Amino acid sequence: MLAKRDYALLFARYFVGVLFTFSGLIKVNDVRGFAYKLEEYFEVFYKHSGVPFHEIFGPWSVALAGAIAVFETGLAVFLILGYARRFTAWSLLLMILFFTFLTAYSAITRAVSDCGCFGEVIKLTPWQSFAKDVGLLGLIGYIFLKREELRPLVPHRWLPWIAWGSWAALAGLTTYFYLYLPAVDFLPYHEGQNLKKALEPGPAGVPLITDYVSTRLTDCGVNELEGRVILVVVQRLEKLTPAEVERLRAFLSNLPPGLKVVGVTASPKEERQRWPQEKGLPGLCFAPQDQTVLKALLRSSAGALYLENGIIRKKWPWRRLPAGPEAHRWFASS
């Protein structure tokens, strides 16, 4: 006689598996954004405990973010496949206990406005995040108790290949999106966004983008919302590597005529004035911009945006900046 199926276990298994896959892939897609959220937590823990979490873990935030994203998504694949049942059940239980602690801490202290569980896709309040994790804790607790009853989804001989192959693929995707840009841009400054309209008050009287400061309002005096403009984005000029500087110089020196060029950075005024002269780019003016806005403009330490009458047509991280004939071909076809 066939054993009766535990439909509660089936529901818990696939619901948790799909939700963790969704959450993990969002982090894989935007690993820099997840790293920024971790840095926010490190700062909060430091302020509340005095332990310098930001100094200890801050330099490793991207590596930690990538490892967590891959591990979370890989566990979801393991759960759905029914592979390594004990390891998967224990890991999920420990992970959700940790996440529940974090969301409870955020909700009680009000120190972090959003847990970053679903990146920029779904924004949850701290209490909503905590309620979500409590519900998941119940489902994962049931999976943990019934872990020996998890049946493989595919034949045993294929399980290791699919399971570990998925982790390798996830690690590769995470690295790629870190080096370049997210495959899907959920940020307010995405390609196709009309900055003119986004800066105008909406139906509620609040602009879609509230923190952006136009370069026409600074010493640069360039209206990047009119005509064809290259907006150079550099988080900190003093932290650019020689490779980044060289790529940026090659890009700017090969631009076709008729393009306005202006930069934005969080570096202090003295650095903004000195840096272009020292790097052989005397005509480039950098306007001040908040670090948070720069991170939302471009998920890269440096790069550029191409705007046409305020519409973002293209975003390049510094590794993908076109130069030489490639730049001429791109702008000729745009």
C-alpha atoms as a printed R data frame, in Angstrom:
    type eleno elety resid chain resno      x      y       z
1   ATOM     1    CA   MET     A     1  0.000  0.000   0.000
2   ATOM     2    CA   LEU     A     2  1.319  3.438  -0.920
3   ATOM     3    CA   ALA     A     3  2.074  5.762   1.999
4   ATOM     4    CA   LYS     A     4 -0.239  8.757   2.316
5   ATOM     5    CA   ARG     A     5  1.314 11.968   1.077
6   ATOM     6    CA   ASP     A     6  1.840 14.772   3.545
7   ATOM     7    CA   TYR     A     7  0.308 17.701   1.663
8   ATOM     8    CA   ALA     A     8  1.253 20.129   4.411
9   ATOM     9    CA   LEU     A     9  4.889 19.145   3.894
10  ATOM    10    CA   LEU     A    10  4.517 19.475   0.123
11  ATOM    11    CA   PHE     A    11  3.065 22.958   0.519
12  ATOM    12    CA   ALA     A    12  5.761 24.048   2.975
13  ATOM    13    CA   ARG     A    13  8.536 22.613   0.818
14  ATOM    14    CA   TYR     A    14  7.535 24.276  -2.434
15  ATOM    15    CA   PHE     A    15  6.280 27.524  -0.934
16  ATOM    16    CA   VAL     A    16  9.518 28.053   0.995
17  ATOM    17    CA   GLY     A    17 11.582 26.848  -1.961
18  ATOM    18    CA   VAL     A    18  9.956 29.221  -4.433
19  ATOM    19    CA   LEU     A    19 10.013 32.185  -2.023
20  ATOM    20    CA   PHE     A    20 13.688 31.671  -1.140
21  ATOM    21    CA   THR     A    21 14.517 31.264  -4.844
22  ATOM    22    CA   PHE     A    22 12.745 34.552  -5.623
23  ATOM    23    CA   SER     A    23 14.407 36.379  -2.733
24  ATOM    24    CA   GLY     A    24 17.824 34.891  -3.486
25  ATOM    25    CA   LEU     A    25 17.735 35.667  -7.208
26  ATOM    26    CA   ILE     A    26 16.895 39.299  -6.441
27  ATOM    27    CA   LYS     A    27 20.030 39.457  -4.299
28  ATOM    28    CA   VAL     A    28 22.090 37.666  -6.966
29  ATOM    29    CA   ASN     A    29 20.852 40.150  -9.572
30  ATOM    30    CA   ASP     A    30 21.781 43.178  -7.435
31  ATOM    31    CA   VAL     A    31 24.574 41.948  -5.173
32  ATOM    32    CA   ARG     A    32 25.956 45.481  -4.723
33  ATOM    33    CA   GLY     A    33 22.577 46.683  -3.483
34  ATOM    34    CA   PHE     A    34 22.432 43.837  -0.976
35  ATOM    35    CA   ALA     A    35 25.970 44.701   0.152
36  ATOM    36    CA   TYR     A    36 24.852 48.297   0.782
37  ATOM    37    CA   LYS     A    37 22.050 46.948   3.000
38  ATOM    38    CA   LEU     A    38 24.538 44.823   4.958
39  ATOM    39    CA   GLU     A    39 26.719 47.897   5.476
40  ATOM    40    CA   GLU     A    40 23.669 49.693   6.871
41  ATOM    41    CA   TYR     A    41 23.158 46.878   9.379
42  ATOM    42    CA   PHE     A    42 26.853 46.976  10.347
43  ATOM    43    CA   GLU     A    43 26.575 50.706  11.095
44  ATOM    44    CA   VAL     A    44 23.438 50.172  13.170
45  ATOM    45    CA   PHE     A    45 25.003 47.348  15.195
46  ATOM    46    CA   TYR     A    46 28.035 49.536  15.843
47  ATOM    47    CA   LYS     A    47 25.905 52.436  17.078
48  ATOM    48    CA   HIS     A    48 23.876 50.201  19.379
49  ATOM    49    CA   SER     A    49 26.601 47.915  20.716
50  ATOM    50    CA   GLY     A    50 29.870 49.808  20.305
51  ATOM    51    CA   VAL     A    51 31.386 46.799  18.510
52  ATOM    52    CA   PRO     A    52 32.986 48.047  15.246
53  ATOM    53    CA   PHE     A    53 31.045 45.716  12.933
54  ATOM    54    CA   HIS     A    54 31.401 48.270  10.125
55  ATOM    55    CA   GLU     A    55 35.197 48.168  10.383
56  ATOM    56    CA   ILE     A    56 35.420 44.390  10.759
57  ATOM    57    CA   PHE     A    57 32.907 43.331   8.118
58  ATOM    58    CA   GLY     A    58 32.542 46.487   6.000
59  ATOM    59    CA   PRO     A    59 35.474 45.701   3.661
60  ATOM    60    CA   TRP     A    60 33.962 42.247   3.078
61  ATOM    61    CA   SER     A    61 30.378 43.398   2.530
62  ATOM    62    CA   VAL     A    62 30.274 42.499  -1.170
63  ATOM    63    CA   ALA     A    63 31.820 39.067  -0.601
64  ATOM    64    CA   LEU     A    64 29.392 38.418   2.274
65  ATOM    65    CA   ALA     A    65 26.454 39.599   0.191
66  ATOM    66    CA   GLY     A    66 27.428 37.336  -2.689
67  ATOM    67    CA   ALA     A    67 27.948 34.341  -0.400
68  ATOM    68    CA   ILE     A    68 24.581 34.840   1.317
69  ATOM    69    CA   ALA     A    69 22.761 35.310  -1.995
70  ATOM    70    CA   VAL     A    70 24.254 32.163  -3.515
71  ATOM    71    CA   PHE     A    71 23.755 30.141  -0.324
72  ATOM    72    CA   GLU     A    72 20.122 31.221   0.081
73  ATOM    73    CA   THR     A    73 19.205 30.482  -3.537
74  ATOM    74    CA   GLY     A    74 21.189 27.234  -3.547
75  ATOM    75    CA   LEU     A    75 19.376 26.041  -0.421
76  ATOM    76    CA   ALA     A    76 16.060 26.740  -2.124
77  ATOM    77    CA   VAL     A    77 17.134 24.574  -5.072
78  ATOM    78    CA   PHE     A    78 18.244 21.813  -2.664
79  ATOM    79    CA   LEU     A    79 14.855 21.957  -0.921
80  ATOM    80    CA   ILE     A    80 12.846 21.784  -4.122
81  ATOM    81    CA   LEU     A    81 14.989 18.921  -5.416
82  ATOM    82    CA   GLY     A    82 14.911 17.063  -2.108
83  ATOM    83    CA   TYR     A    83 18.706 16.851  -2.034
84  ATOM    84    CA   ALA     A    84 20.885 16.672   1.135
85  ATOM    85    CA   ARG     A    85 17.768 16.710   3.298
86  ATOM    86    CA   ARG     A    86 19.425 17.044   6.702
87  ATOM    87    CA   PHE     A    87 21.926 19.680   5.616
88  ATOM    88    CA   THR     A    88 19.187 21.640   3.845
89  ATOM    89    CA   ALA     A    89 16.740 21.463   6.759
90  ATOM    90    CA   TRP     A    90 19.347 22.476   9.365
91  ATOM    91    CA   SER     A    91 20.671 25.307   7.167
92  ATOM    92    CA   LEU     A    92 17.197 26.676   6.458
93  ATOM    93    CA   LEU     A    93 16.285 26.582  10.139
94  ATOM    94    CA   LEU     A    94 19.439 28.406  11.223
95  ATOM    95    CA   MET     A    95 19.068 30.934   8.403
96  ATOM    96    CA   ILE     A    96 15.443 31.786   9.198
97  ATOM    97    CA   LEU     A    97 16.245 32.070  12.911
98  ATOM    98    CA   PHE     A    98 18.953 34.589  12.038
99  ATOM    99    CA   PHE     A    99 16.675 36.499   9.638
100 ATOM   100    CA   THR     A   100 13.893 36.565  12.239
101 ATOM   101    CA   PHE     A   101 16.305 38.027  14.780
102 ATOM   102    CA   LEU     A   102 17.361 40.729  12.314
103 ATOM   103    CA   THR     A   103 13.828 41.722  11.369
104 ATOM   104    CA   ALA     A   104 12.732 41.712  15.017
105 ATOM   105    CA   TYR     A   105 15.711 43.894  15.886
106 ATOM   106    CA   SER     A   106 14.834 46.296  13.041
107 ATOM   107    CA   ALA     A   107 11.178 46.432  14.035
108 ATOM   108    CA   ILE     A   108 11.833 47.027  17.739
109 ATOM   109    CA   THR     A   109 14.673 49.543  17.354
110 ATOM   110    CA   ARG     A   110 13.348 51.140  14.130
111 ATOM   111    CA   ALA     A   111 16.977 51.375  13.091
112 ATOM   112    CA   VAL     A   112 16.546 50.015   9.551
113 ATOM   113    CA   SER     A   113 13.539 51.087   7.494
114 ATOM   114    CA   ASP     A   114 13.614 48.112   5.119
115 ATOM   115    CA   CYS     A   115 15.253 44.715   5.608
116 ATOM   116    CA   GLY     A   116 16.272 44.421   1.956
117 ATOM   117    CA   CYS     A   117 14.779 40.910   1.790
118 ATOM   118    CA   PHE     A   118 13.453 41.538  -1.711
119 ATOM   119    CA   GLY     A   119 15.855 44.294  -2.742
120 ATOM   120    CA   GLU     A   120 14.259 47.174  -4.621
121 ATOM   121    CA   VAL     A   121 11.429 44.986  -5.954
122 ATOM   122    CA   ILE     A   122  9.202 44.746  -2.864
123 ATOM   123    CA   LYS     A   123  9.528 47.156   0.047
124 ATOM   124    CA   LEU     A   124  8.393 45.834   3.412
125 ATOM   125    CA   THR     A   125  8.168 47.702   6.697
126 ATOM   126    CA   PRO     A   126 10.161 46.197   9.581
127 ATOM   127    CA   TRP     A   127  7.022 44.740  11.174
128 ATOM   128    CA   GLN     A   128  5.874 43.287   7.854
129 ATOM   129    CA   SER     A   129  9.297 41.693   7.423
130 ATOM   130    CA   PHE     A   130  9.142 40.271  10.938
131 ATOM   131    CA   ALA     A   131  5.653 38.829  10.356
132 ATOM   132    CA   LYS     A   132  6.881 37.252   7.112
133 ATOM   133    CA   ASP     A   133  9.821 35.614   8.870
134 ATOM   134    CA   VAL     A   134  7.633 34.324  11.707
135 ATOM   135    CA   GLY     A   135  5.393 32.654   9.132
136 ATOM   136    CA   LEU     A   136  8.409 31.192   7.344
137 ATOM   137    CA   LEU     A   137  9.822 30.011  10.665
138 ATOM   138    CA   GLY     A   138  6.673 27.962  11.191
139 ATOM   139    CA   LEU     A   139  6.861 26.411   7.723
140 ATOM   140    CA   ILE     A   140 10.596 25.703   7.939
141 ATOM   141    CA   GLY     A   141 10.152 24.298  11.441
142 ATOM   142    CA   TYR     A   142  7.659 21.806  10.013
143 ATOM   143    CA   ILE     A   143 10.071 20.940   7.182
144 ATOM   144    CA   PHE     A   144 12.800 20.410   9.775
145 ATOM   145    CA   LEU     A   145 10.650 18.007  11.796
146 ATOM   146    CA   LYS     A   146  9.663 16.099   8.641
147 ATOM   147    CA   ARG     A   147 13.065 16.317   6.917
148 ATOM   148    CA   GLU     A   148 13.438 12.529   6.582
149 ATOM   149    CA   GLU     A   149 10.207 12.412   4.562
150 ATOM   150    CA   LEU     A   150 11.428 14.770   1.801
151 ATOM   151    CA   ARG     A   151 11.345 12.802  -1.425
152 ATOM   152    CA   PRO     A   152 13.718 13.543  -4.335
153 ATOM   153    CA   LEU     A   153 12.116 15.394  -7.230
154 ATOM   154    CA   VAL     A   154 14.362 13.751  -9.849
155 ATOM   155    CA   PRO     A   155 16.223 10.402 -10.016
156 ATOM   156    CA   HIS     A   156 19.047 10.084  -7.451
157 ATOM   157    CA   ARG     A   157 21.772  9.893 -10.089
158 ATOM   158    CA   TRP     A   158 20.901 13.395 -11.355
159 ATOM   159    CA   LEU     A   159 20.520 15.101  -7.970
160 ATOM   160    CA   PRO     A   160 24.177 16.020  -7.273
161 ATOM   161    CA   TRP     A   161 24.744 17.296 -10.812
162 ATOM   162    CA   ILE     A   162 21.691 19.534 -10.793
163 ATOM   163    CA   ALA     A   163 22.142 20.700  -7.188
164 ATOM   164    CA   TRP     A   164 25.822 21.598  -7.282
165 ATOM   165    CA   GLY     A   165 25.630 22.756 -10.897
166 ATOM   166    CA   SER     A   166 23.004 25.290  -9.853
167 ATOM   167    CA   TRP     A   167 25.310 26.614  -7.122
168 ATOM   168    CA   ALA     A   168 28.152 26.985  -9.623
169 ATOM   169    CA   ALA     A   169 25.837 28.825 -12.035
170 ATOM   170    CA   LEU     A   170 24.602 31.105  -9.243
171 ATOM   171    CA   ALA     A   171 28.166 31.942  -8.202
172 ATOM   172    CA   GLY     A   172 29.016 32.788 -11.807
173 ATOM   173    CA   LEU     A   173 25.948 35.001 -12.242
174 ATOM   174    CA   THR     A   174 26.608 36.806  -8.960
175 ATOM   175    CA   THR     A   175 30.179 37.573 -10.000
176 ATOM   176    CA   TYR     A   176 29.070 38.750 -13.447
177 ATOM   177    CA   PHE     A   177 26.382 41.090 -12.116
178 ATOM   178    CA   TYR     A   178 28.844 42.486  -9.579
179 ATOM   179    CA   LEU     A   179 31.467 43.209 -12.224
180 ATOM   180    CA   TYR     A   180 28.968 44.761 -14.627
181 ATOM   181    CA   LEU     A   181 25.356 45.726 -13.893
182 ATOM   182    CA   PRO     A   182 22.202 43.946 -12.715
183 ATOM   183    CA   ALA     A   183 20.361 42.069 -15.453
184 ATOM   184    CA   VAL     A   184 17.113 43.716 -14.355
185 ATOM   185    CA   ASP     A   185 17.266 47.264 -13.000
186 ATOM   186    CA   PHE     A   186 14.592 47.902 -10.354
187 ATOM   187    CA   LEU     A   187 16.091 51.219  -9.268
188 ATOM   188    CA   PRO     A   188 14.299 54.538  -9.900
189 ATOM   189    CA   TYR     A   189 17.135 55.600 -12.237
190 ATOM   190    CA   HIS     A   190 16.626 52.783 -14.750
191 ATOM   191    CA   GLU     A   191 17.090 52.947 -18.515
192 ATOM   192    CA   GLY     A   192 14.035 54.604 -20.030
193 ATOM   193    CA   GLN     A   193 13.334 56.704 -16.942
194 ATOM   194    CA   ASN     A   194 12.409 60.297 -17.764
195 ATOM   195    CA   LEU     A   195 14.168 62.354 -15.102
196 ATOM   196    CA   LYS     A   196 12.187 65.462 -16.040
197 ATOM   197    CA   LYS     A   197  8.893 63.800 -15.204
198 ATOM   198    CA   ALA     A   198 10.316 61.891 -12.259
199 ATOM   199    CA   LEU     A   199 11.434 65.162 -10.668
200 ATOM   200    CA   GLU     A   200  8.005 66.768 -11.068
201 ATOM   201    CA   PRO     A   201  5.448 66.423  -8.248
202 ATOM   202    CA   GLY     A   202  3.157 63.459  -8.780
203 ATOM   203    CA   PRO     A   203 -0.538 63.036  -7.883
204 ATOM   204    CA   ALA     A   204  0.364 63.004  -4.182
205 ATOM   205    CA   GLY     A   205  2.431 66.166  -4.574
206 ATOM   206    CA   VAL     A   206  5.724 64.288  -4.131
207 ATOM   207    CA   PRO     A   207  8.189 63.658  -6.992
208 ATOM   208    CA   LEU     A   208  9.033 60.056  -7.856
209 ATOM   209    CA   ILE     A   209 12.703 60.923  -7.321
210 ATOM   210    CA   THR     A   210 13.138 63.263  -4.378
211 ATOM   211    CA   ASP     A   211 16.859 63.271  -3.574
212 ATOM   212    CA   TYR     A   212 18.393 63.965  -6.994
213 ATOM   213    CA   VAL     A   213 20.229 67.294  -7.350
214 ATOM   214    CA   SER     A   214 20.593 68.509 -10.916
215 ATOM   215    CA   THR     A   215 24.044 69.621 -12.054
216 ATOM   216    CA   ARG     A   216 22.566 72.872 -13.382
217 ATOM   217    CA   LEU     A   217 22.093 73.956  -9.753
218 ATOM   218    CA   THR     A   218 25.810 73.654  -8.941
219 ATOM   219    CA   ASP     A   219 29.054 75.319  -9.989
220 ATOM   220    CA   CYS     A   220 29.035 73.161 -13.126
221 ATOM   221    CA   GLY     A   221 25.942 74.917 -14.448
222 ATOM   222    CA   VAL     A   222 25.185 72.174 -16.987
223 ATOM   223    CA   ASN     A   223 21.526 71.307 -17.529
224 ATOM   224    CA   GLU     A   224 21.744 67.559 -18.020
225 ATOM   225    CA   LEU     A   225 17.979 67.380 -18.576
226 ATOM   226    CA   GLU     A   226 18.239 69.161 -21.935
227 ATOM   227    CA   GLY     A   227 19.870 67.813 -25.094
228 ATOM   228    CA   ARG     A   228 22.352 64.947 -25.362
229 ATOM   229    CA   VAL     A   229 24.398 64.529 -22.199
230 ATOM   230    CA   ILE     A   230 26.984 62.151 -20.780
231 ATOM   231    CA   LEU     A   231 26.625 62.033 -17.005
232 ATOM   232    CA   VAL     A   232 29.826 60.629 -15.503
233 ATOM   233    CA   VAL     A   233 29.089 58.905 -12.182
234 ATOM   234    CA   VAL     A   234 31.948 58.343  -9.704
235 ATOM   235    CA   GLN     A   235 31.221 57.476  -6.101
236 ATOM   236    CA   ARG     A   236 34.600 58.661  -4.781
237 ATOM   237    CA   LEU     A   237 37.216 60.184  -7.083
238 ATOM   238    CA   GLU     A   238 40.047 59.525  -4.626
239 ATOM   239    CA   LYS     A   239 39.267 55.779  -4.603
240 ATOM   240    CA   LEU     A   240 39.383 55.169  -8.355
241 ATOM   241    CA   THR     A   241 41.946 52.604  -9.491
242 ATOM   242    CA   PRO     A   242 44.352 53.323 -12.377
243 ATOM   243    CA   ALA     A   243 42.340 50.915 -14.555
244 ATOM   244    CA   GLU     A   244 39.119 52.814 -13.867
245 ATOM   245    CA   VAL     A   245 40.766 56.177 -14.581
246 ATOM   246    CA   GLU     A   246 42.278 54.935 -17.846
247 ATOM   247    CA   ARG     A   247 38.976 53.475 -19.044
248 ATOM   248    CA   LEU     A   248 37.162 56.690 -18.189
249 ATOM   249    CA   ARG     A   249 39.788 58.800 -19.970
250 ATOM   250    CA   ALA     A   250 39.613 56.635 -23.105
251 ATOM   251    CA   PHE     A   251 35.828 56.915 -23.121
252 ATOM   252    CA   LEU     A   252 35.703 60.692 -22.748
253 ATOM   253    CA   SER     A   253 38.501 61.380 -25.219
254 ATOM   254    CA   ASN     A   254 36.651 59.534 -28.001
255 ATOM   255    CA   LEU     A   255 33.182 60.980 -27.656
256 ATOM   256    CA   PRO     A   256 31.664 62.459 -30.821
257 ATOM   257    CA   PRO     A   257 30.999 66.234 -30.936
258 ATOM   258    CA   GLY     A   258 27.688 67.633 -29.781
259 ATOM   259    CA   LEU     A   259 27.575 65.896 -26.424
260 ATOM   260    CA   LYS     A   260 27.570 67.768 -23.138
261 ATOM   261    CA   VAL     A   261 29.646 66.096 -20.429
262 ATOM   262    CA   VAL     A   262 29.315 66.596 -16.685
263 ATOM   263    CA   GLY     A   263 30.175 64.482 -13.649
264 ATOM   264    CA   VAL     A   264 28.667 63.775 -10.245
265 ATOM   265    CA   THR     A   265 30.512 62.463  -7.195
266 ATOM   266    CA   ALA     A   266 30.395 62.394  -3.402
267 ATOM   267    CA   SER     A   267 34.017 63.578  -3.124
268 ATOM   268    CA   PRO     A   268 34.699 66.896  -1.351
269 ATOM   269    CA   LYS     A   269 35.006 70.153  -3.289
270 ATOM   270    CA   GLU     A   270 38.819 70.265  -3.196
271 ATOM   271    CA   GLU     A   271 39.014 66.790  -4.709
272 ATOM   272    CA   ARG     A   272 36.402 67.614  -7.371
273 ATOM   273    CA   GLN     A   273 38.421 70.642  -8.477
274 ATOM   274    CA   ARG     A   274 41.851 68.985  -8.354
275 ATOM   275    CA   TRP     A   275 41.108 65.544  -9.797
276 ATOM   276    CA   PRO     A   276 40.249 66.459 -13.436
277 ATOM   277    CA   GLN     A   277 43.433 68.514 -13.751
278 ATOM   278    CA   GLU     A   278 45.614 65.758 -12.296
279 ATOM   279    CA   LYS     A   279 44.086 63.079 -14.531
280 ATOM   280    CA   GLY     A   280 44.292 65.017 -17.770
281 ATOM   281    CA   LEU     A   281 40.573 65.847 -18.021
282 ATOM   282    CA   PRO     A   282 40.583 69.616 -17.466
283 ATOM   283    CA   GLY     A   283 37.241 70.199 -19.167
284 ATOM   284    CA   LEU     A   284 35.313 67.848 -16.917
285 ATOM   285    CA   CYS     A   285 33.375 69.452 -14.082
286 ATOM   286    CA   PHE     A   286 32.153 67.339 -11.167
287 ATOM   287    CA   ALA     A   287 29.069 68.411  -9.244
288 ATOM   288    CA   PRO     A   288 28.387 67.229  -5.681
289 ATOM   289    CA   GLN     A   289 25.869 64.437  -5.231
290 ATOM   290    CA   ASP     A   290 24.811 62.370  -2.253
291 ATOM   291    CA   GLN     A   291 26.390 58.923  -1.951
292 ATOM   292    CA   THR     A   292 22.988 57.245  -1.687
293 ATOM   293    CA   VAL     A   293 21.834 58.823  -4.942
294 ATOM   294    CA   LEU     A   294 25.060 57.788  -6.686
295 ATOM   295    CA   LYS     A   295 24.524 54.172  -5.608
296 ATOM   296    CA   ALA     A   296 21.017 54.316  -7.045
297 ATOM   297    CA   LEU     A   297 22.165 55.980 -10.267
298 ATOM   298    CA   LEU     A   298 24.671 53.266 -11.096
299 ATOM   299    CA   ARG     A   299 25.568 49.996  -9.361
300 ATOM   300    CA   SER     A   300 29.266 50.515 -10.030
301 ATOM   301    CA   SER     A   301 32.095 52.473  -8.441
302 ATOM   302    CA   ALA     A   302 32.348 54.460 -11.674
303 ATOM   303    CA   GLY     A   303 30.670 54.651 -15.045
304 ATOM   304    CA   ALA     A   304 28.414 56.848 -17.125
305 ATOM   305    CA   LEU     A   305 24.819 57.496 -18.157
306 ATOM   306    CA   TYR     A   306 23.711 58.739 -21.568
307 ATOM   307    CA   LEU     A   307 20.702 61.082 -21.408
308 ATOM   308    CA   GLU     A   308 18.550 62.528 -24.172
309 ATOM   309    CA   ASN     A   309 16.379 65.409 -22.961
310 ATOM   310    CA   GLY     A   310 16.336 63.936 -19.487
311 ATOM   311    CA   ILE     A   311 15.592 60.342 -20.541
312 ATOM   312    CA   ILE     A   312 18.171 57.750 -19.478
313 ATOM   313    CA   ARG     A   313 19.002 55.910 -22.697
314 ATOM   314    CA   LYS     A   314 22.035 53.893 -21.584
315 ATOM   315    CA   LYS     A   315 24.029 53.014 -18.466
316 ATOM   316    CA   TRP     A   316 27.619 51.735 -18.517
317 ATOM   317    CA   PRO     A   317 29.762 50.459 -15.639
318 ATOM   318    CA   TRP     A   318 33.397 51.474 -16.061
319 ATOM   319    CA   ARG     A   319 34.356 48.055 -17.452
320 ATOM   320    CA   ARG     A   320 31.853 48.471 -20.304
321 ATOM   321    CA   LEU     A   321 32.515 52.072 -21.265
322 ATOM   322    CA   PRO     A   322 32.852 52.174 -25.072
323 ATOM   323    CA   ALA     A   323 35.997 53.787 -26.468
324 ATOM   324    CA   GLY     A   324 37.460 54.631 -29.856
325 ATOM   325    CA   PRO     A   325 35.515 53.396 -32.902
326 ATOM   326    CA   GLU     A   326 33.131 51.509 -30.634
327 ATOM   327    CA   ALA     A   327 31.975 54.775 -29.036
328 ATOM   328    CA   HIS     A   328 31.449 56.431 -32.435
329 ATOM   329    CA   ARG     A   329 29.486 53.428 -33.716
330 ATOM   330    CA   TRP     A   330 27.302 53.347 -30.608
331 ATOM   331    CA   PHE     A   331 26.370 57.038 -30.688
332 ATOM   332    CA   ALA     A   332 25.929 56.976 -34.473
333 ATOM   333    CA   SER     A   333 23.353 54.184 -34.113
334 ATOM   334    CA   SER     A   334 21.616 55.614 -31.043
